[in-house]
């Protein structure tokens, strides 16, 4: 038999390398195939993406064409003012995403520096393309990805408080020492006015538009222009302050007119006190003044948003006038006026402490030598409610009468019907020394009280 063939070490190593090379070639072929497939997939993805993008662009163009049709005139053209009133542009203005200067700049660019008064569909599409560019940021501006950026950094606001216009301008101005709507967004005081509704965006735009622009620009103002804007804003609030002063003056005059009218009507000694003998015309005159007085800022009920406390109404009060039909029928509060007597007036004492809220009515009845007083005691509280007539928040004075005293007699007051009209009344007007109450079920039933010394 033949002995098996043998090889030496060097030959074995050479054969081993040849076998290893065969498998390396296979791996390279796989890598090439994988790379080829990846390139193919990428190409297909790019084609798909481009097709999708083209479809989106076509869709956008169709929407813009429809929008153009809705705002163009019969000649198929759109004026600058018509474009400015387009809903999309109005929304951008309202959201402070577009200012007048930027709008004018784009218009001038597509109309060859404003030489045309109208634009066609092609120019309209170009305008929107330029508009889109305002909201596109180059990647070079910020190398971070969207994930790395996180939330957009807030604008660093500057608050000038009571600083002069020149100092505020220096803080807000750009590198060219000019200010546009973009720079005004950094003015904290101004942005607060806009946010709180003290100044409307359209008011700011109109002010900015009226100010001459810096040479070489159509949407920037220099320091002189900013000082004009600064003064215009300040003047606006000075006028409001004057209006408030005028409002206070109106309230004082209305209150004086009301008291003078009551004194005039009460000057007749033959009549019963507190308007119980008033004519319909006199009652209407009183109601007209009260309706105006209620709306003034001097009204604590109004200025406090209905947040009236017991200490605001506690004290001694005198009834000056009432239109209550019940009191007119009973010729007073208690209904105890004798045939030969006459109602002589009514005082109200409201006491308030941490634990007690007592009320006392003192009715004067004039009957010559037999004149006397009727006293009604009880408890009181303030209730917050909603007016049945206006739907607005109201504050009611609720009274729970306990006893009625006259002469040597006292009776329980819970069944005393003549007291009903005063048991629940809305506080319609309140200041330091005047309180006007209205009936909760009849707003024409009013009670005018004046604060007196204890």
Rosetta blueprint (number, residue, H / E / L):
1 X L
2 X L
3 X L
4 X L
5 X L
6 X L
7 X L
8 X L
9 X H
10 X H
11 X H
12 X H
13 X H
14 X H
15 X H
16 X H
17 X H
18 X H
19 X H
20 X H
21 X H
22 X H
23 X H
24 X H
25 X H
26 X H
27 X H
28 X H
29 X H
30 X H
31 X H
32 X H
33 X H
34 X H
35 X H
36 X H
37 X H
38 X H
39 X H
40 X H
41 X H
42 X H
43 X H
44 X H
45 X H
46 X H
47 X H
48 X H
49 X H
50 X H
51 X H
52 X H
53 X H
54 X H
55 X H
56 X H
57 X H
58 X H
59 X H
60 X H
61 X H
62 X H
63 X H
64 X H
65 X H
66 X H
67 X H
68 X H
69 X H
70 X H
71 X H
72 X L
73 X L
74 X L
75 X L
76 X L
77 X L
78 X E
79 X E
80 X H
81 X H
82 X H
83 X H
84 X H
85 X L
86 X L
87 X H
88 X H
89 X H
90 X H
91 X H
92 X H
93 X H
94 X H
95 X L
96 X L
97 X L
98 X L
99 X L
100 X H
101 X H
102 X H
103 X H
104 X H
105 X H
106 X H
107 X H
108 X H
109 X H
110 X H
111 X L
112 X L
113 X L
114 X L
115 X L
116 X L
117 X L
118 X E
119 X E
120 X L
121 X H
122 X H
123 X H
124 X H
125 X H
126 X H
127 X H
128 X H
129 X H
130 X H
131 X H
132 X H
133 X H
134 X L
135 X L
136 X L
137 X L
138 X L
139 X H
140 X H
141 X H
142 X L
143 X L
144 X L
145 X L
146 X H
147 X H
148 X H
149 X H
150 X L
151 X L
152 X L
153 X L
154 X L
155 X L
156 X L
157 X L
158 X E
159 X L
160 X L
161 X L
162 X L
163 X L
164 X L
165 X H
166 X H
167 X H
168 X H
169 X H
170 X H
171 X H
172 X H
173 X L
174 X L
175 X L
176 X L
177 X L
178 X L
179 X E
180 X L
181 X H
182 X H
183 X H
184 X H
185 X L
186 X L
187 X E
188 X H
189 X H
190 X H
191 X H
192 X H
193 X H
194 X H
195 X H
196 X L
197 X L
198 X L
199 X L
200 X L
201 X H
202 X H
203 X H
204 X H
205 X H
206 X H
207 X H
208 X H
209 X H
210 X H
211 X L
212 X L
213 X L
214 X L
215 X L
216 X L
217 X L
218 X L
219 X L
220 X L
221 X E
222 X L
223 X H
224 X H
225 X H
226 X H
227 X H
228 X H
229 X H
230 X H
231 X H
232 X H
233 X H
234 X H
235 X H
236 X H
237 X H
238 X H
239 X H
240 X H
241 X H
242 X H
243 X H
244 X H
245 X H
246 X H
247 X H
248 X H
249 X H
250 X H
251 X H
252 X H
253 X H
254 X H
255 X H
256 X H
257 X H
258 X H
259 X H
260 X H
261 X H
262 X H
263 X H
264 X H
265 X H
266 X L
267 X L
268 X L
269 X L
270 X L
271 X L
272 X L
273 X H
274 X H
275 X H
276 X L
277 X L
278 X L
279 X L
280 X H
281 X H
282 X H
283 X H
284 X H
285 X H
286 X H
287 X H
288 X H
289 X H
290 X H
291 X H
292 X H
293 X H
294 X L
295 X L
296 X L
297 X L
298 X L
299 X L
300 X H
301 X H
302 X H
303 X H
304 X L
305 X L
306 X L
307 X L
308 X L
309 X L
310 X H
311 X H
312 X H
313 X H
314 X L
315 X E
316 X E
317 X E
318 X E
319 X E
320 X E
321 X E
322 X E
323 X L
324 X L
325 X H
326 X H
327 X H
328 X H
329 X H
330 X H
331 X L
332 X L
333 X L
334 X L
335 X L
336 X L
337 X L
338 X L
339 X L
340 X L
341 X L
342 X E
343 X E
344 X E
345 X E
346 X E
347 X E
348 X E
349 X E
350 X E
351 X E
352 X E
353 X L
354 X L
355 X L
356 X L
357 X E
358 X E
359 X E
360 X E
361 X E
362 X E
363 X E
364 X E
365 X E
366 X E
367 X L
368 X H
369 X H
370 X H
371 X L
372 X E
373 X E
374 X E
375 X E
376 X E
377 X E
378 X E
379 X E
380 X E
381 X E
382 X E
383 X E
384 X E
385 X E
386 X E
387 X L
388 X L
389 X L
390 X L
391 X L
392 X L
393 X E
394 X E
395 X E
396 X E
397 X E
398 X E
399 X E
400 X E
401 X E
402 X E
403 X E
404 X E
405 X E
406 X E
407 X L
408 X L
409 X E
410 X E
411 X E
412 X E
413 X L
414 X L
415 X L
416 X L
417 X H
418 X H
419 X H
420 X H
421 X H
422 X H
423 X L
424 X E
425 X E
426 X E
427 X E
428 X E
429 X E
430 X E
431 X L
432 X L
433 X L
434 X E
435 X E
436 X E
437 X E
438 X E
439 X E
440 X L
441 X L
442 X L
443 X L
444 X L
445 X L
446 X E
447 X E
448 X E
449 X E
450 X E
451 X E
452 X E
453 X L
454 X L
